[in-house]
Amino acid sequence: MTSGGSADKPGMADLALSLAGGEPRPARAVVRKLARHLARILVVVLLGGFLGATLVRVAPGYGVDSEELDSRLSAESLRAARRAAAPQEGLFPFYLHFCERLLHGDLGESRLLHMPVRQLVAERFPETAKSVGLGLALAWTAGLGLATAAVMTAGGVDLLAGLLASVLVCIPAAVLALLFIMVQAPARLAIGLILFPKVFQFARNLLADAAARPHVLAARARGAAGVGVFLRHVLPVAGPQLLALGGISVSMAFAAAIPVEALCDLPGIGQLAWQAAMGRDLALLVDLTMIVTLLTLLANSAADLAGLGRP
């Protein structure tokens, strides 16, 4: 009785601990991690906007209007154009006023296009979303598919896919966009080809590392092979890293969209960012910097939280 009772006490204590505080702990950990992610997103977005504003303000040519190149203007007209283009306030006061307007949902007005930034983003973001979505779908379908085939089958697939990825990674994004213009191919597919080498190389390395783990080798030694081993033993191990790669690929897709949309004349956020950079449109550039930073951080945080709790 005594031994039985003493043996039962730890079990009852463990049950009480589980009911009192054991089960909510994972939930509290997720909430804390989510709070840290949100705080980091807020800080990085604000810091990214400030650094973007700083780079634009100190860049050569800021405050210079294109009208000054017009030889037909008189000296008085040139002085008026310089006064209109000159900064009205310093960097810190500008950013403080910008953040104050941002709290009220006001993204400001584009000095270059003479339109509200909110309207410009609302009109152009769907085009960029299509470009980025199609590019990501193409890159991940081809990249992960070939990486899986390279790991599961030795020999030619790995060699040919690796050669293709090596060639594509050497071609600049702008050159690839120009090639698509020359052959009159859908420009949005260029984003997929830009991302494909990075997705394939990282995915192949992750899957190959997972396939070389001892438990996978033991499963194969016992006669298991094929798709079952890959789905049950390889993919779950590489899953969290692949999710992280998915978050990073979103930011790479937005970066690739800028030259593709600018050169291929796609009316998206990338083309708008290029025009704003060329026109030194401070308010528009800061807004676009913060938007792209926010989307990148949200994608990375979503991938991180989705992999929480996985082995």
MOFEN-V228545 format. One record per pair of residues at least 4 apart in sequence whose ideal C-beta (glycine too) atoms are under 6 Angstrom apart, sorted by the first residue. I is the first residue (numbers start at 1). GAP is how many residues later the second one is. Records with the same first field share a line. If there is no record, write none. Layout:
I: GAP  GAP
This chain:
1: 4
16: 4
17: 5
18: 4  5
24: 4
37: 264
40: 4
41: 256
44: 4  253
45: 245  248  249
48: 241  245
49: 237  240  241
50: 45
52: 233  234  237
53: 42  233
56: 226  229
57: 5  34
62: 218
63: 22  23  24
65: 16  20
67: 14
68: 10  13
73: 4  5
89: 4  5
101: 5
107: 10  11  180
108: 9  175
109: 7
110: 5  7  171  174
111: 170
112: 167  169
115: 4  5
117: 167  170
121: 4
124: 143  144  145  148
125: 144
127: 140  141
128: 4  129  140  141
129: 4
131: 57  60  126  137
132: 121  125
134: 54
135: 56  57  60  118
136: 4  117
137: 4
138: 54
139: 4  53  56  57  60
140: 4  59
141: 4
142: 54
143: 53  56  57  60
144: 59
146: 15  54
147: 53  56  57  60
149: 4  8
150: 7  8  11  54
151: 56  57  60
153: 4
156: 4
157: 4
158: 4
165: 32  35  36
168: 25  29
169: 28
171: 4  5
173: 21  83  86
174: 85
176: 14
177: 13  82  83  86  87
180: 5  7  10
187: 73  77  79
190: 70
191: 62  65  66  69
194: 62
195: 4  54  57  58
196: 4
199: 4
200: 4
202: 43
204: 4
206: 32  35
207: 31
210: 24  27  28
211: 5  23
216: 17
219: 5  10  14
224: 5
225: 4
227: 4
228: 4
229: 4
230: 4
231: 4
235: 4
238: 4
239: 71
240: 67  70
243: 60  63  64
244: 59
246: 57
247: 52  53  56
250: 49
251: 45
254: 38
257: 4  13
258: 12  15
259: 4
260: 4
261: 5  7  9  10
262: 9  12
273: 15
276: 5  8  9
281: 4
297: 4
